[in-house]
Amino acid sequence: MRAAFTWGGFARGARDGVPLGVSIFAYGLGFGLVAAQAGFGIGKAVLTSAAIYSGSAQLAAMNLLQTGQATLWALFATIMVINARYLLFGAALQPWLWQAGKLRAYGSLLLLGDANWMLTMRMIRAGEMDRAYLAGTGAPVTLGWLAGTALGAAAVSVLPRPEALGFDLMLIAFAASMVTVMTRSRSDLLPVAVGAVTAVAVAQLLGPAPAIIAAGLAGGAVAALGASARA
C-alpha cells in the first residue's frame, strides 16, 4: 500500500516553505546580480538557475568564469563535486519518500534543495506522514530562487555591486548555517576542517578551480571513512 501523497500535505509543506522561499529569493537576487556581471542576460541566468538549481555550485561556477579559469571540465567537475551532497540527501529521504511510488518520489526530488531538505527531515522526525510535504516545501523555494535570479539579473544596472548589500556573503552564511544544523558531534567537524585546509592549500598552488574540487573530494573522503569506521 502506497503512503499518503495528498494536496493537503503539499499545501502544508508550501505554507511551511514560504519563509524559506523569501530567504532564497534574496539569495537568488545575489546570484542574478553576479551572473549579470559575468555577462549573462536575464534568460540565461534564469535558465542556469533552473537547470543547475544549486546556489553554491552556480556561484562557484561564476567565480571560475570571472577568474578566467573556467574550462568546460573545470566547470563540470566543480558543479558535480559541490552537488554530490544531493546523493546523500536523496539517500536520507529514500526510506520515507520511496513509499509514495517512483514517479512521485522522483518528481518531488526535482524540487529538492538544501533548505527544504533540512526542513523535511526535521518534520519526518516529528512524525510527518504525507510524502507530498517535500514537494510542497520545494514549491516556494523554487519560485523564490527563479524570481530572485530574474530580478537580480534585471537590476544589475541599478545595483552594480552585490557586495555593497552583502550579497557576496550569502553563500558563506548559508554554508555555515548548514554546517551548524548538520553537526551533531565534534567528529562531524573533521571533514569540514579537512576541506577548508585543502581548499586554502590547493588555491595557493593551483588556483580557485582546483581548490573547490579538491576540497570537496577531500572532505567527502574523510566523511565517508568516518561513517564506515562507525558502521
N, C-alpha and C positions, 0 to 999 in steps of 0.2 A: 504494500500500500504506500502510495506516494505521500510525502509530507505536505503540509498546508503551504499553498502559494497563492495568496489572495490579494485583491485590491486593497483590502483593509490593512494588510501587512505592508503593502507598498506605500500606502498613504501615511502610515505611522512612521515608516522609515524616512519618507520625504519630509515630514514635519521635523523629525529629529535632525535631518541633514541640512536644513535651511541655515543654521548658524555656520556649519562647515562651508556651505556654498558661498556665504558672504565673505568669509575669510579667504577662501580660494579665489574669489573674484579679485581681491586685492593682489593676490599672488599672480593671477593671470594678467592683471594690469601691468605689473612689473615685467613679466615676460614679454608682453606685447611691445612695451617701450624698448626693451633690449633688442628684440627681433627687428623692429623698425630701424634701429640704429645700425643693425647689421645688414640693412638693405632689403629686408622683407616687406612686401606690401601687406595690406590687411588680409587679403585672401590667402596668401602663402603662410602668414603667421597663424591664422586660424586653422588651416589645413594641417600645419605642423602640430599644433596642439591636439587636434582630433586624432591624428594618425599615431603619434608617439604617446600622447596622454601621460606625460610624466614631467612635471616641472623641473625636477632635479636633473634629469637626463637632457632636457631641452636647454636649460641654462648652461649646462656643461658643454653642450654642442655649440651654443652661441659663443661661449668663451673661446672654444677652439677656432671658430670662424674668425673671430676678432684678433686672435693672435697669429693668424696666418699658418697654423699647423694643421688645418682641417683637411687631411686626406680622406678619401672615402672610407678606407679601412679604419682610420683613427676614429671617425665619427661613428661608424658601425660598432666598433669594439666598445667605445665609451657608452653608447646607449644600451648595448646588451649587458655590459657589466653592471651599470647602475640599476637597470631594470630587472636584474636577476632576482632581486628580492621578491618580486611578484610570484616567482615559483614557490617560495616559502609561504607567502600569503595564501596562495591557492591551496597549498597542501594543508595549511592550518584550517581552512574553511571546508575542505573536501568531505570530511565525515558528516558534517551538518548540511552542507549545501547540496551534495550529490543526491540526497534523498528526495529532492524535488524533481529529478529527472535530468537527463543530459542537456536537452535543449534549453530548459530554464536555467540550469546551472551555468552553462556557457554564456548565455545571454546576459545573466547577471554579472558575470566576471568582466564583461566589456565595460562595465561602469565601476570597476574596482579601482580605488585609489588608496593612498596611504591613510588619509584621514578617515574615510568611511570604513576602511578595513578595521582600524582601531576601534571605532565606534561599534561596529557589528560584532567584533569579538567580545567586547565588553557586554553587549546585550545578550549574546549567546550564553555567556557565563551567568547572566542574570535570569536565564530561562526563556529567551525568545525562541518561539517555535515556528513562526511563519517565515519561510525562506524568501519570500518577496521583499522582506525587510532590507536585504542588502541592496537590491536594485533601487528600492525607494531612497535609501541614503545616497546612492550614487547619482540620482537624477539632478538634484540641486547643485551638487558638486560639479557635475559635467557642465551644466548651464552656466554656472558661475565662472568656471575655467575658460570656456569658449567666449563668453561675453566679455570677460576681463581682457582676454587676449585681443579681441577685436577693438575694444575701446582704447587699450594701451597703444596698439599699432596706429590707430587713427589720431591719437593725441600727441604723437611724438613731436609735432611741430610746436605744440603748446608747452609740453613738459619734456624738453630735450635731454634732461639729465635725471635718470631714475634714482641715482644716488642722493639727489637733493631731497627726496622724500623718504629715503631709507629703503627703497625697493631692492637695492642690491644686497641688503642683509636678510631678505625674506628666506632665501634658501638656507642660510646658516641657521636662522632661528627655527625654521620648520624641522631641519635635521636634528637640531639639539632637542626639540620637544619630542621627536620620535625616540631618540636615544633614552630620554628620561622615562617615557611611558613603557618602553620595552625592556628596560634594565631592571632586573629583579634581584640580582646579587652582584657582588664585586667582580666575580669571574666574567660576567657579561660585558664588562668594560674592556676586557683584554683585546677582543677583535677591533674595537673602536681605537684603542691606543696603537695597535699594530698598524692599522690602516692609516692613521694620522702620521705616524713616524715614517711609514713607507712613502706616503704622498710627498712629504717635505723632502725626503732624501732623493727620490726619483726626480722631483721637479727641479732640484738644483743641478742634477746631472743631465737630464734629458728633456726637461720642459714639462708644461702642464698636461699635454695629451697623454703621454706615457704614465704620468703620475696618477691620473684618475684611474686608468686601467689597472695599474699595479696595486694601488691602494684597495680597490675593490676585490681583486684576486687574493691579496694577502689577508685582508680582514675576513673574507669569506672562508678561506682555507683554515684560519685559526678557529673560527666559529664552528666549522664542520668537525675539526679534530676534537674540539671541546665537547661537542654533542656526542660524538662516537665514544669518547672516553667515559662519559656519564651514563651511556646506554648499557 
